[in-house]
């Protein structure tokens, strides 16, 4: 999948986060990957120079 398709799929995967949720700080888990990619997208939009952060 190319960069544009990956970014489009991330945009479609966005969800609102309800305020007041508990937060847990821990080591990376594979289930965290989508949220990390969405954070890069939220901060850098599509301009981050390394493609793999959008996967």
C-alpha distance matrix in Angstrom:
0.0 3.8 6.8 8.2 6.2 6.4 10.0 10.7 10.2 12.3 14.8 15.2 15.8 18.6 22.0 25.5 27.3 30.9 33.4 35.7 33.3 34.2 32.2 31.7 31.1 30.0 27.9 24.1 22.9 19.4 20.1 20.4 16.8 15.7 18.9 18.5 15.2 16.9 19.9 18.1 16.8 20.3 22.0 20.0 18.0 15.2 17.5 17.1 16.8 14.9 11.1 11.3 13.5 10.9 9.1
3.8 0.0 3.8 5.6 5.5 6.3 8.8 10.1 10.8 12.5 14.5 15.6 16.7 18.9 22.6 25.7 27.6 31.3 33.6 36.0 34.0 34.9 32.7 32.5 31.6 30.8 28.7 25.0 24.4 21.2 21.8 21.5 17.8 16.7 19.4 18.6 15.0 16.6 19.2 16.9 15.3 19.0 20.2 17.7 15.8 12.6 14.5 14.5 14.0 12.7 9.1 10.5 12.7 10.1 9.7
6.8 3.8 0.0 3.8 5.5 5.1 6.2 8.6 9.9 10.6 12.3 14.3 15.3 16.8 20.6 23.4 25.3 29.0 31.0 33.5 31.7 32.6 30.4 30.3 29.3 28.8 27.0 23.4 23.2 20.4 20.9 19.9 16.2 15.0 17.2 16.1 12.4 13.8 16.1 13.5 11.9 15.5 16.6 14.0 12.1 8.8 10.8 10.9 10.9 10.0 6.6 8.8 10.1 7.4 8.4
8.2 5.6 3.8 0.0 3.8 5.5 5.2 6.1 8.6 9.9 10.6 12.4 14.3 15.7 19.5 22.3 24.6 28.2 30.4 33.2 31.7 33.0 31.1 31.5 30.8 30.7 29.2 25.6 25.3 22.5 22.4 21.4 18.1 16.1 18.1 17.5 13.7 14.2 16.7 14.5 12.0 15.2 16.7 14.3 11.5 8.5 11.3 12.5 13.1 13.0 9.9 12.1 12.7 9.5 10.8
6.2 5.5 5.5 3.8 0.0 3.8 5.5 5.0 6.1 8.6 9.8 10.6 12.3 14.6 18.2 21.4 23.8 27.4 29.9 32.6 30.8 32.2 30.5 30.7 30.4 30.1 28.6 24.9 24.1 20.9 20.6 20.3 17.0 14.8 17.3 17.4 13.6 14.1 17.2 15.7 13.2 16.4 18.5 16.6 13.8 11.3 14.4 15.2 15.9 15.1 11.6 12.7 13.4 9.8 10.0
6.4 6.3 5.1 5.5 3.8 0.0 3.8 5.4 5.1 6.3 8.7 9.9 10.5 12.7 16.3 19.5 21.4 25.1 27.4 29.9 27.9 29.0 27.1 27.2 26.8 26.4 24.8 21.1 20.4 17.4 17.2 16.6 13.2 11.3 13.8 13.7 10.0 11.0 14.1 12.7 10.7 14.1 16.1 14.5 12.3 10.2 13.3 13.1 14.2 12.8 9.3 9.7 10.0 6.3 6.3
10.0 8.8 6.2 5.2 5.5 3.8 0.0 3.8 5.4 5.0 6.2 8.7 9.8 10.9 14.6 17.4 19.5 23.2 25.3 28.1 26.5 27.9 26.0 26.5 26.1 26.2 25.1 21.6 21.3 18.7 18.1 16.9 13.9 11.5 13.1 12.9 9.2 9.1 12.0 10.5 7.8 10.9 13.1 11.5 8.8 7.2 10.7 11.2 13.1 12.5 9.7 10.8 10.0 6.3 8.2
10.7 10.1 8.6 6.1 5.0 5.4 3.8 0.0 3.8 5.4 5.1 6.3 8.7 10.3 13.9 16.9 19.6 23.0 25.6 28.5 27.0 28.8 27.4 28.2 28.2 28.5 27.6 24.1 23.4 20.7 19.6 18.8 16.1 13.1 14.8 15.5 12.0 11.1 14.4 13.6 10.4 12.8 15.5 14.4 11.1 9.9 13.6 14.7 16.6 16.3 13.3 14.3 13.6 9.8 11.0
10.2 10.8 9.9 8.6 6.1 5.1 5.4 3.8 0.0 3.8 5.4 5.1 6.2 8.9 12.4 15.8 18.2 21.7 24.4 27.1 25.2 26.8 25.5 26.1 26.3 26.3 25.4 21.9 20.6 17.8 16.5 16.3 13.7 10.6 12.9 14.1 10.9 10.3 14.0 13.8 11.3 13.6 16.6 16.0 13.2 12.4 16.0 16.3 18.2 17.1 13.9 13.9 13.2 9.5 9.4
12.3 12.5 10.6 9.9 8.6 6.3 5.0 5.4 3.8 0.0 3.8 5.3 4.9 6.5 10.1 13.3 15.3 18.9 21.4 24.0 22.2 23.7 22.2 22.9 23.0 23.3 22.6 19.2 18.4 16.0 14.6 13.6 11.2 7.9 9.5 10.7 7.6 6.5 10.2 10.4 8.0 10.2 13.2 13.1 10.7 10.7 14.2 14.1 16.6 15.5 12.9 12.6 10.9 7.6 8.5
14.8 14.5 12.3 10.6 9.8 8.7 6.2 5.1 5.4 3.8 0.0 3.8 5.4 5.5 9.1 11.9 14.6 18.0 20.5 23.5 22.2 24.3 23.1 24.3 24.7 25.5 25.2 22.0 21.4 19.3 17.6 16.3 14.4 10.9 11.6 13.0 10.2 7.9 11.1 11.6 8.3 9.4 12.9 13.0 9.9 10.6 14.3 15.1 17.9 17.6 15.2 15.6 13.7 10.4 12.0
15.2 15.6 14.3 12.4 10.6 9.9 8.7 6.3 5.1 5.3 3.8 0.0 3.8 5.6 8.6 11.8 14.8 18.0 21.0 23.9 22.4 24.6 23.9 25.1 26.0 26.6 26.4 23.2 22.0 19.6 17.5 17.0 15.4 11.7 12.8 15.0 12.5 10.4 13.9 14.8 11.9 12.9 16.5 16.7 13.7 14.2 17.9 18.6 21.2 20.6 17.8 17.8 16.3 12.8 13.4
15.8 16.7 15.3 14.3 12.3 10.5 9.8 8.7 6.2 4.9 5.4 3.8 0.0 3.8 6.4 10.1 12.4 15.7 18.7 21.3 19.4 21.3 20.6 21.6 22.6 23.0 22.9 19.8 18.4 16.3 13.8 13.5 12.3 8.5 9.6 12.3 10.5 8.5 12.0 13.6 11.5 12.3 15.9 16.7 14.4 15.2 18.7 18.6 21.3 20.2 17.6 16.8 15.0 12.0 12.2
18.6 18.9 16.8 15.7 14.6 12.7 10.9 10.3 8.9 6.5 5.5 5.6 3.8 0.0 3.8 6.9 9.4 12.8 15.6 18.5 17.0 19.3 18.6 20.1 21.1 22.2 22.6 19.8 19.0 17.5 14.9 13.7 13.0 9.3 8.9 11.6 10.4 7.2 10.1 12.2 10.1 9.8 13.5 15.0 12.9 14.6 17.9 18.0 21.1 20.4 18.5 17.9 15.4 12.9 13.9
22.0 22.6 20.6 19.5 18.2 16.3 14.6 13.9 12.4 10.1 9.1 8.6 6.4 3.8 0.0 3.8 6.4 9.4 12.6 15.4 14.1 16.7 16.6 18.6 20.3 21.7 22.6 20.3 19.4 18.4 15.2 14.2 14.5 11.1 9.9 13.2 12.9 9.7 11.8 14.7 13.0 11.9 15.5 17.6 15.9 18.0 21.1 21.1 24.4 23.7 21.9 21.0 18.3 16.2 17.0
25.5 25.7 23.4 22.3 21.4 19.5 17.4 16.9 15.8 13.3 11.9 11.8 10.1 6.9 3.8 0.0 3.8 6.4 9.3 12.5 12.0 15.0 15.4 18.0 19.9 21.9 23.4 21.6 21.0 20.7 17.5 16.0 16.8 13.8 11.7 14.7 15.1 11.6 12.6 15.9 14.5 12.4 15.7 18.3 17.0 19.7 22.5 22.5 26.1 25.7 24.3 23.6 20.5 18.7 20.0
27.3 27.6 25.3 24.6 23.8 21.4 19.5 19.6 18.2 15.3 14.6 14.8 12.4 9.4 6.4 3.8 0.0 3.8 6.3 9.2 8.3 11.3 11.8 14.6 16.7 19.0 20.9 19.6 19.3 19.5 16.3 14.6 16.2 13.8 11.1 14.0 15.3 12.2 12.4 16.1 15.6 13.4 16.1 19.2 18.5 21.4 23.8 23.3 26.9 26.2 25.2 24.1 20.8 19.7 20.8
30.9 31.3 29.0 28.2 27.4 25.1 23.2 23.0 21.7 18.9 18.0 18.0 15.7 12.8 9.4 6.4 3.8 0.0 3.8 6.5 6.6 10.3 11.9 15.2 17.8 20.4 22.8 22.0 21.6 22.3 18.9 17.4 19.5 17.2 14.5 17.4 19.0 15.9 15.9 19.6 19.2 16.7 19.2 22.5 21.9 24.9 27.3 26.9 30.4 29.9 28.9 27.8 24.4 23.4 24.5
33.4 33.6 31.0 30.4 29.9 27.4 25.3 25.6 24.4 21.4 20.5 21.0 18.7 15.6 12.6 9.3 6.3 3.8 0.0 3.8 5.7 9.1 10.7 14.4 16.9 20.0 22.7 22.4 22.6 23.8 20.7 18.8 21.0 19.2 16.0 18.4 20.4 17.5 16.6 20.3 20.3 17.5 19.3 22.9 22.9 26.2 28.1 27.5 31.1 30.8 30.3 29.1 25.6 25.1 26.4
35.7 36.0 33.5 33.2 32.6 29.9 28.1 28.5 27.1 24.0 23.5 23.9 21.3 18.5 15.4 12.5 9.2 6.5 3.8 0.0 3.8 6.5 9.0 12.7 15.6 18.7 21.9 22.1 22.4 24.1 21.1 19.3 22.1 20.8 17.6 19.8 22.3 19.8 18.7 22.4 22.9 20.3 21.8 25.4 25.8 29.0 30.7 29.8 33.3 32.7 32.3 30.9 27.4 27.2 28.3
33.3 34.0 31.7 31.7 30.8 27.9 26.5 27.0 25.2 22.2 22.2 22.4 19.4 17.0 14.1 12.0 8.3 6.6 5.7 3.8 0.0 3.8 6.4 9.8 13.0 15.8 18.9 19.0 19.0 20.7 17.6 16.1 19.1 18.1 15.1 17.5 20.1 18.0 17.2 21.0 21.8 19.6 21.3 24.8 25.1 28.0 29.8 28.6 31.9 30.9 30.4 28.6 25.2 25.1 25.8
34.2 34.9 32.6 33.0 32.2 29.0 27.9 28.8 26.8 23.7 24.3 24.6 21.3 19.3 16.7 15.0 11.3 10.3 9.1 6.5 3.8 0.0 3.8 6.7 10.2 13.0 16.3 17.1 17.3 19.6 16.9 15.4 18.8 18.5 15.5 17.5 20.6 19.1 18.0 21.6 23.0 21.1 22.3 25.8 26.5 29.2 30.8 29.2 32.3 31.0 30.7 28.6 25.3 25.7 26.1
32.2 32.7 30.4 31.1 30.5 27.1 26.0 27.4 25.5 22.2 23.1 23.9 20.6 18.6 16.6 15.4 11.8 11.9 10.7 9.0 6.4 3.8 0.0 3.8 6.7 9.8 13.1 13.9 14.7 17.2 15.1 12.9 16.3 16.5 13.3 14.7 18.1 17.0 15.5 18.9 20.7 19.1 19.9 23.2 24.4 27.0 28.2 26.3 29.3 27.9 27.9 25.7 22.4 23.2 23.7
31.7 32.5 30.3 31.5 30.7 27.2 26.5 28.2 26.1 22.9 24.3 25.1 21.6 20.1 18.6 18.0 14.6 15.2 14.4 12.7 9.8 6.7 3.8 0.0 3.8 6.3 9.8 11.2 12.1 15.1 13.5 11.6 15.2 16.2 13.5 14.3 18.0 17.7 16.3 19.3 21.5 20.5 21.1 24.1 25.4 27.7 28.8 26.4 29.0 27.3 27.3 24.7 21.7 23.0 23.1
31.1 31.6 29.3 30.8 30.4 26.8 26.1 28.2 26.3 23.0 24.7 26.0 22.6 21.1 20.3 19.9 16.7 17.8 16.9 15.6 13.0 10.2 6.7 3.8 0.0 3.8 7.2 9.2 11.2 14.5 13.8 11.3 14.4 16.2 13.5 13.3 17.1 17.4 15.5 18.0 20.8 20.0 20.0 22.8 24.6 26.6 27.3 24.6 27.0 25.1 25.6 23.0 20.1 21.9 22.1
30.0 30.8 28.8 30.7 30.1 26.4 26.2 28.5 26.3 23.3 25.5 26.6 23.0 22.2 21.7 21.9 19.0 20.4 20.0 18.7 15.8 13.0 9.8 6.3 3.8 0.0 3.8 6.6 8.5 12.2 12.2 10.4 13.4 15.8 13.9 13.5 17.1 18.2 16.7 18.8 21.7 21.6 21.6 23.9 25.7 27.2 27.9 24.9 26.9 24.6 24.9 21.9 19.5 21.5 21.2
27.9 28.7 27.0 29.2 28.6 24.8 25.1 27.6 25.4 22.6 25.2 26.4 22.9 22.6 22.6 23.4 20.9 22.8 22.7 21.9 18.9 16.3 13.1 9.8 7.2 3.8 0.0 3.8 6.4 10.0 11.2 9.6 11.9 15.0 13.8 12.7 16.1 17.9 16.7 18.1 21.2 21.7 21.6 23.4 25.2 26.2 26.8 23.5 25.0 22.4 22.7 19.5 17.5 19.8 19.2
24.1 25.0 23.4 25.6 24.9 21.1 21.6 24.1 21.9 19.2 22.0 23.2 19.8 19.8 20.3 21.6 19.6 22.0 22.4 22.1 19.0 17.1 13.9 11.2 9.2 6.6 3.8 0.0 3.8 6.7 8.3 6.5 8.2 11.6 11.0 9.8 12.8 14.9 14.3 15.4 18.3 19.3 19.5 20.9 22.4 23.2 24.0 20.8 22.2 19.4 19.4 16.1 14.2 16.3 15.4
22.9 24.4 23.2 25.3 24.1 20.4 21.3 23.4 20.6 18.4 21.4 22.0 18.4 19.0 19.4 21.0 19.3 21.6 22.6 22.4 19.0 17.3 14.7 12.1 11.2 8.5 6.4 3.8 0.0 3.8 5.3 5.4 7.4 10.5 10.8 10.7 13.2 15.2 15.4 16.8 19.1 20.3 21.2 22.5 23.5 24.0 25.3 22.4 23.8 20.8 20.1 16.6 15.1 16.5 14.9
19.4 21.2 20.4 22.5 20.9 17.4 18.7 20.7 17.8 16.0 19.3 19.6 16.3 17.5 18.4 20.7 19.5 22.3 23.8 24.1 20.7 19.6 17.2 15.1 14.5 12.2 10.0 6.7 3.8 0.0 3.8 5.3 5.6 8.5 10.2 10.2 11.7 14.0 15.1 16.1 17.9 19.7 20.9 21.8 22.2 22.3 23.9 21.1 22.4 19.2 17.9 14.3 13.4 14.2 12.0
20.1 21.8 20.9 22.4 20.6 17.2 18.1 19.6 16.5 14.6 17.6 17.5 13.8 14.9 15.2 17.5 16.3 18.9 20.7 21.1 17.6 16.9 15.1 13.5 13.8 12.2 11.2 8.3 5.3 3.8 0.0 3.8 5.6 7.0 8.3 9.7 11.3 12.7 14.1 15.9 17.2 18.4 20.2 21.5 21.6 22.1 24.1 21.8 23.6 20.8 19.2 16.0 14.5 14.6 12.7
20.4 21.5 19.9 21.4 20.3 16.6 16.9 18.8 16.3 13.6 16.3 17.0 13.5 13.7 14.2 16.0 14.6 17.4 18.8 19.3 16.1 15.4 12.9 11.6 11.3 10.4 9.6 6.5 5.4 5.3 3.8 0.0 3.8 5.7 5.5 6.3 8.8 10.1 10.8 12.7 14.5 15.4 16.8 18.4 18.9 19.8 21.5 19.1 21.1 18.6 17.5 14.6 12.3 12.9 12.0
16.8 17.8 16.2 18.1 17.0 13.2 13.9 16.1 13.7 11.2 14.4 15.4 12.3 13.0 14.5 16.8 16.2 19.5 21.0 22.1 19.1 18.8 16.3 15.2 14.4 13.4 11.9 8.2 7.4 5.6 5.6 3.8 0.0 3.8 5.5 5.1 6.2 8.6 9.8 10.8 12.4 14.2 15.5 16.4 16.7 17.0 18.7 16.2 18.0 15.3 13.9 10.9 9.0 9.4 8.2
15.7 16.7 15.0 16.1 14.8 11.3 11.5 13.1 10.6 7.9 10.9 11.7 8.5 9.3 11.1 13.8 13.8 17.2 19.2 20.8 18.1 18.5 16.5 16.2 16.2 15.8 15.0 11.6 10.5 8.5 7.0 5.7 3.8 0.0 3.8 5.5 5.2 6.1 8.6 10.0 10.5 12.2 14.3 15.3 14.8 15.4 17.7 16.0 18.2 16.0 14.1 11.8 9.6 8.6 8.0
18.9 19.4 17.2 18.1 17.3 13.8 13.1 14.8 12.9 9.5 11.6 12.8 9.6 8.9 9.9 11.7 11.1 14.5 16.0 17.6 15.1 15.5 13.3 13.5 13.5 13.9 13.8 11.0 10.8 10.2 8.3 5.5 5.5 3.8 0.0 3.8 5.4 5.0 6.1 8.7 9.7 10.3 12.3 14.1 14.1 15.6 17.6 15.8 18.6 16.9 15.7 13.7 10.7 10.3 10.8
18.5 18.6 16.1 17.5 17.4 13.7 12.9 15.5 14.1 10.7 13.0 15.0 12.3 11.6 13.2 14.7 14.0 17.4 18.4 19.8 17.5 17.5 14.7 14.3 13.3 13.5 12.7 9.8 10.7 10.2 9.7 6.3 5.1 5.5 3.8 0.0 3.8 5.4 5.0 6.4 8.7 9.8 10.7 12.1 13.0 14.1 15.5 13.1 15.7 13.8 13.3 11.2 7.8 8.7 9.7
15.2 15.0 12.4 13.7 13.6 10.0 9.2 12.0 10.9 7.6 10.2 12.5 10.5 10.4 12.9 15.1 15.3 19.0 20.4 22.3 20.1 20.6 18.1 18.0 17.1 17.1 16.1 12.8 13.2 11.7 11.3 8.8 6.2 5.2 5.4 3.8 0.0 3.8 5.4 5.2 6.3 8.7 10.1 10.5 10.5 11.0 12.9 10.9 13.4 11.6 10.3 8.8 5.6 5.1 6.7
16.9 16.6 13.8 14.2 14.1 11.0 9.1 11.1 10.3 6.5 7.9 10.4 8.5 7.2 9.7 11.6 12.2 15.9 17.5 19.8 18.0 19.1 17.0 17.7 17.4 18.2 17.9 14.9 15.2 14.0 12.7 10.1 8.6 6.1 5.0 5.4 3.8 0.0 3.8 5.4 4.9 6.0 8.6 9.9 9.3 10.8 13.2 12.1 15.2 14.2 13.0 12.2 8.9 7.6 9.6
19.9 19.2 16.1 16.7 17.2 14.1 12.0 14.4 14.0 10.2 11.1 13.9 12.0 10.1 11.8 12.6 12.4 15.9 16.6 18.7 17.2 18.0 15.5 16.3 15.5 16.7 16.7 14.3 15.4 15.1 14.1 10.8 9.8 8.6 6.1 5.0 5.4 3.8 0.0 3.8 5.4 5.0 6.2 8.4 9.2 11.5 12.9 11.4 14.8 14.2 13.9 13.2 9.5 9.6 12.0
18.1 16.9 13.5 14.5 15.7 12.7 10.5 13.6 13.8 10.4 11.6 14.8 13.6 12.2 14.7 15.9 16.1 19.6 20.3 22.4 21.0 21.6 18.9 19.3 18.0 18.8 18.1 15.4 16.8 16.1 15.9 12.7 10.8 10.0 8.7 6.4 5.2 5.4 3.8 0.0 3.8 5.5 5.2 5.7 7.1 8.7 9.5 7.7 11.0 10.5 10.7 10.6 6.9 7.4 10.6
16.8 15.3 11.9 12.0 13.2 10.7 7.8 10.4 11.3 8.0 8.3 11.9 11.5 10.1 13.0 14.5 15.6 19.2 20.3 22.9 21.8 23.0 20.7 21.5 20.8 21.7 21.2 18.3 19.1 17.9 17.2 14.5 12.4 10.5 9.7 8.7 6.3 4.9 5.4 3.8 0.0 3.8 5.5 5.3 4.4 6.3 8.5 8.1 11.6 11.7 11.0 11.7 8.5 7.3 10.7
20.3 19.0 15.5 15.2 16.4 14.1 10.9 12.8 13.6 10.2 9.4 12.9 12.3 9.8 11.9 12.4 13.4 16.7 17.5 20.3 19.6 21.1 19.1 20.5 20.0 21.6 21.7 19.3 20.3 19.7 18.4 15.4 14.2 12.2 10.3 9.8 8.7 6.0 5.0 5.5 3.8 0.0 3.8 5.9 5.5 8.9 10.6 10.7 14.4 15.0 14.7 15.2 11.8 10.9 14.1
22.0 20.2 16.6 16.7 18.5 16.1 13.1 15.5 16.6 13.2 12.9 16.5 15.9 13.5 15.5 15.7 16.1 19.2 19.3 21.8 21.3 22.3 19.9 21.1 20.0 21.6 21.6 19.5 21.2 20.9 20.2 16.8 15.5 14.3 12.3 10.7 10.1 8.6 6.2 5.2 5.5 3.8 0.0 3.8 5.9 9.1 9.4 9.0 12.8 13.8 14.5 15.3 11.8 12.0 15.5
20.0 17.7 14.0 14.3 16.6 14.5 11.5 14.4 16.0 13.1 13.0 16.7 16.7 15.0 17.6 18.3 19.2 22.5 22.9 25.4 24.8 25.8 23.2 24.1 22.8 23.9 23.4 20.9 22.5 21.8 21.5 18.4 16.4 15.3 14.1 12.1 10.5 9.9 8.4 5.7 5.3 5.9 3.8 0.0 3.8 6.0 5.6 5.7 9.4 11.0 11.9 13.5 10.6 10.6 14.4
18.0 15.8 12.1 11.5 13.8 12.3 8.8 11.1 13.2 10.7 9.9 13.7 14.4 12.9 15.9 17.0 18.5 21.9 22.9 25.8 25.1 26.5 24.4 25.4 24.6 25.7 25.2 22.4 23.5 22.2 21.6 18.9 16.7 14.8 14.1 13.0 10.5 9.3 9.2 7.1 4.4 5.5 5.9 3.8 0.0 3.8 5.7 7.3 10.8 12.3 12.0 13.8 11.3 10.0 13.7
15.2 12.6 8.8 8.5 11.3 10.2 7.2 9.9 12.4 10.7 10.6 14.2 15.2 14.6 18.0 19.7 21.4 24.9 26.2 29.0 28.0 29.2 27.0 27.7 26.6 27.2 26.2 23.2 24.0 22.3 22.1 19.8 17.0 15.4 15.6 14.1 11.0 10.8 11.5 8.7 6.3 8.9 9.1 6.0 3.8 0.0 3.8 5.9 8.5 10.0 9.3 11.8 10.3 8.6 12.2
17.5 14.5 10.8 11.3 14.4 13.3 10.7 13.6 16.0 14.2 14.3 17.9 18.7 17.9 21.1 22.5 23.8 27.3 28.1 30.7 29.8 30.8 28.2 28.8 27.3 27.9 26.8 24.0 25.3 23.9 24.1 21.5 18.7 17.7 17.6 15.5 12.9 13.2 12.9 9.5 8.5 10.6 9.4 5.6 5.7 3.8 0.0 3.8 6.0 8.7 9.4 12.4 11.0 10.6 14.2
17.1 14.5 10.9 12.5 15.2 13.1 11.2 14.7 16.3 14.1 15.1 18.6 18.6 18.0 21.1 22.5 23.3 26.9 27.5 29.8 28.6 29.2 26.3 26.4 24.6 24.9 23.5 20.8 22.4 21.1 21.8 19.1 16.2 16.0 15.8 13.1 10.9 12.1 11.4 7.7 8.1 10.7 9.0 5.7 7.3 5.9 3.8 0.0 3.8 5.7 7.3 9.6 8.0 8.8 12.3
16.8 14.0 10.9 13.1 15.9 14.2 13.1 16.6 18.2 16.6 17.9 21.2 21.3 21.1 24.4 26.1 26.9 30.4 31.1 33.3 31.9 32.3 29.3 29.0 27.0 26.9 25.0 22.2 23.8 22.4 23.6 21.1 18.0 18.2 18.6 15.7 13.4 15.2 14.8 11.0 11.6 14.4 12.8 9.4 10.8 8.5 6.0 3.8 0.0 3.8 6.4 9.3 9.1 10.3 13.2
14.9 12.7 10.0 13.0 15.1 12.8 12.5 16.3 17.1 15.5 17.6 20.6 20.2 20.4 23.7 25.7 26.2 29.9 30.8 32.7 30.9 31.0 27.9 27.3 25.1 24.6 22.4 19.4 20.8 19.2 20.8 18.6 15.3 16.0 16.9 13.8 11.6 14.2 14.2 10.5 11.7 15.0 13.8 11.0 12.3 10.0 8.7 5.7 3.8 0.0 3.8 5.8 6.5 8.3 10.4
11.1 9.1 6.6 9.9 11.6 9.3 9.7 13.3 13.9 12.9 15.2 17.8 17.6 18.5 21.9 24.3 25.2 28.9 30.3 32.3 30.4 30.7 27.9 27.3 25.6 24.9 22.7 19.4 20.1 17.9 19.2 17.5 13.9 14.1 15.7 13.3 10.3 13.0 13.9 10.7 11.0 14.7 14.5 11.9 12.0 9.3 9.4 7.3 6.4 3.8 0.0 3.8 5.6 5.9 7.4
11.3 10.5 8.8 12.1 12.7 9.7 10.8 14.3 13.9 12.6 15.6 17.8 16.8 17.9 21.0 23.6 24.1 27.8 29.1 30.9 28.6 28.6 25.7 24.7 23.0 21.9 19.5 16.1 16.6 14.3 16.0 14.6 10.9 11.8 13.7 11.2 8.8 12.2 13.2 10.6 11.7 15.2 15.3 13.5 13.8 11.8 12.4 9.6 9.3 5.8 3.8 0.0 3.8 5.3 5.3
13.5 12.7 10.1 12.7 13.4 10.0 10.0 13.6 13.2 10.9 13.7 16.3 15.0 15.4 18.3 20.5 20.8 24.4 25.6 27.4 25.2 25.3 22.4 21.7 20.1 19.5 17.5 14.2 15.1 13.4 14.5 12.3 9.0 9.6 10.7 7.8 5.6 8.9 9.5 6.9 8.5 11.8 11.8 10.6 11.3 10.3 11.0 8.0 9.1 6.5 5.6 3.8 0.0 3.8 5.6
10.9 10.1 7.4 9.5 9.8 6.3 6.3 9.8 9.5 7.6 10.4 12.8 12.0 12.9 16.2 18.7 19.7 23.4 25.1 27.2 25.1 25.7 23.2 23.0 21.9 21.5 19.8 16.3 16.5 14.2 14.6 12.9 9.4 8.6 10.3 8.7 5.1 7.6 9.6 7.4 7.3 10.9 12.0 10.6 10.0 8.6 10.6 8.8 10.3 8.3 5.9 5.3 3.8 0.0 3.8
9.1 9.7 8.4 10.8 10.0 6.3 8.2 11.0 9.4 8.5 12.0 13.4 12.2 13.9 17.0 20.0 20.8 24.5 26.4 28.3 25.8 26.1 23.7 23.1 22.1 21.2 19.2 15.4 14.9 12.0 12.7 12.0 8.2 8.0 10.8 9.7 6.7 9.6 12.0 10.6 10.7 14.1 15.5 14.4 13.7 12.2 14.2 12.3 13.2 10.4 7.4 5.3 5.6 3.8 0.0
